[in-house]
């Protein structure tokens, strides 16, 4: 996306914006950004939250989250949230005071989904009521004379934009009266923010795409006349955010000579004070990925989809890890599998990719494969199964997860600890958005007015709309391979259901109402027509096979990852679990009845590899293939705790040999070195151990693991 294409020569340029944020010479585009003269419709829309009803394993996962560390606990016992002025508390805590609004943008959809599914009785606390009280506090706290929303003035718009996201989500489950209040509150807040940017006290900075995204959502939720003052203010604010933000399009366009080079490997000696390194910050990067969808929706740029694909290709080549993440233990860290990735990167990446597909659709369907790889591997792989602890940094190859495990980035000694706020509070309050947002985006609608359901993710949900009818999905996916769909069309209108066939599903089939089985084309949307006033059933069989991807690690190292469907499989590292502190750093013990001692489920834990555990295995592969890997299905259903490491429903056995060349830093804590280049030669005495069978389980069911392996070419070793 050359910057010149973005200048629409509008007469309404924001001439008053004359500065770049933070005195950053790389921040502002070199040309004036026009006030948008195009505001297109999204390719797809979400179904309102109160019309989405999760069930099955997904409902169990959402209940676990509500009953865990990031649900009721934080608003009752975590000072950074429950003492925030945003929700009526006595003080702003932390470096920026954004924590309560982070918490809300995940827990608002969680509470509404749980209520829509009738799951309140499974909650240990009334999370929906707690969330409603917090939203009411945000609305009551608005300054009526200025429009300022919350305790922040102009200095940083990030918390305000998070609050606006939360309010918009709350409107989907609220009454007509609450919708009017939310519409009015957001409108006033946007006009206030525009004045802030014009006077030079606020800016778009690194995350301007995430600032414009709620503007887009607001105008989609509460449409305004194109020539109304509020619509024009919103468009001018979008232009101002972008004008005072970094030039992501040019940064990713390798045909242009941009001032900041894209890092082809781990950023050496990164610094939070460096203007250049701000481009390499993992969360800045993941939130910035919305840039293409923003310029496509708001500025009408026809090259937006191609620009995003170009950005992702660069990130894949130099920073991708098997579980769908990019190496970013704060800053971009390359492809070595012992390097870390921040939890915030996982959930922000999931949302940026999902949101981008909803805006632009079409050729970006493959983004949803990326979302599932993150959601079903990286997200559960960095939390305990009961969702009471999480890490700041996760690793593809992790021997230990505890104090003083330094992945190699700038993060501190607590970054891989499982706890409440290891290293920094952001991930504690950002975690809540992960599961609710993929659930609320499982089924979308296409067209205005809606003309079709689009199944983005084959997750167990029921949805309905007055115009289209209803759709139910019954599945154990990703633990199972099939999905049964039931569609009921309204009496007046035939129903079209379009179902995403994942890119990896080369053998997928569909069968409608027990009739002929048809082959599906992977990476497309399969169409299913239901006559008006009728019910129809479809059986989708994805038929995944075990795949071995030998393109991981640094360039040329050819480390192997074992994959089946969207699931990455890893060898669990046997460990001992040590309680570090209780309550967890930054938290409090929950109050209990006087007759019982205080409970401290929010505690900090370290996981240390057992001294006698053998971990340095190389897979034995026939010419790099998967024919010797065998699947065992331990259960037809996900466990009661879906990612319980003690009860993984699937496992894969693999032939392996220890590789003497693969070593670790064996001074507690242990840190694996990068896998040696594959294929490994076992011809020298002592280079490899005897062949044994090892067991791999889903990545998300491990706390410490090996997911990127060196490998031995079985054929060459027999010569």
PyMOL commands that set and color helices and strands:
alter all, ss='L'
color gray80, all
select helices_A, chain A and resi 3-6+21-23+49-51+56-66+69-77+79-82+85-87+99-116+120-122+127-140+158-171+176-198+208-221+229-243+248-252+277-280+282-288+291-298+304-319+343-360+362-364+367-382+426-430+433-440+699-701+714-717
alter helices_A, ss='H'
color red, helices_A
select strands_A, chain A and resi 44-46+52-54+340-342+393-395+397-398+443-446+452-455+461-465+469-475+482-489+495-501+509-512+517-519+524-530+535-541+546-552+559-564+567-572+575-582+603-609+617-621+630-633+650-658+664-665+671-672+692-698+705-706+710-713
alter strands_A, ss='S'
color yellow, strands_A
deselect
rebuild
show_as cartoon
